[in-house]
Amino acid sequence: MTGETRASNFVREIVEAHNREGRFGGKVITRFPPEPNGYLHIGHAKAICLDFGLAEDYGGRCHLRFDDTNPAKESQEYVDAIMNDVRWLGFDWGQHLYHASDYFERLYGWAEELIRKGKAYVDDLSGDQIREYRGTLTEPGRESPHRNRSVDENLDLFRRMRAGEFSDGSKTLRAKIDMASRISTSVTRSCTGSARPPTSAPVTREHLSMYDWAHGQSDSIEGVTHSLCTLEYEDHRPLYDWYLDTLGIFHPQQIEFARLNLSHTVMSKRKLLQLVEGGT
């Protein structure tokens, strides 16, 4: 298609502006990053068509990346179903099939780098306490009493998290950002070791990477140029940018678009899974 005949929308306008400016060298590389924890629905079909279709229109490519950062809820059954659905819609990822868990060693190394830079710390607060300390729309958050641990203490605790010394969720590595921000700052939390679905060699881990931590860095590793997300991730973009800028690595552009919603239709992967497993 030419610029004159291509139907315009704000996502394409951003991509075309980047191409005119020479950002990313004129490349358009996107990704579709489903969690293999349930079956896809029509809302995912919109995302698939946008991710794969946009890259195709601009002579680029789209990666299929399984966001397998929560192994307790993942299954090979869903991996197979997702791949079948993408192909059924007429798209293919070619050689570009990836898994977020492939990057765990690099993510771990970057987490230690944040600690050494004084940009991350190990927190003992529970999940509920972290939410309580986060603040509100009108009041800034409060600093954790563990925020000012030394670099050496944080490195020691984080390495012990990796060694599996702590119970699930008892330790969380958090980014040391401005507490006036309400965005989540969790990088990894302690967990019991478990293996991902057998889509490639299994991996055991005692620290569970959070989505916000794995998201931008996985995009960067793969050379993704335009990271398309639904609008609920708009509030996460400052943290996406902060991680990439603080680490000084390749920085894709996150762009948010509206979710597809239909009335009188279940549009939740979790609720659809309940219906399937409950036989109703």
Secondary structure by P-SEA (a helix, b strand, c coil): cccccccccaaaaaaaaaaaacccccbbbbbbbbcccccccaaaaaaaaaaaaaaaaacccccccccccccccccaaaaaaaaaaaaaacccccccccccccaaaaaaaaaaaaaaaccbbbbcccaaaaaaacccccbbbbbcccccccaaaaaaaaaaaaaccccccccccccccccccccccccbbbbcccccccccbbbbbcccccccccaaaaaaaacccbbbbccccccaaaaaaaaaaaaccbbbbbbbbbccccccccccaaaaaaaaaacc
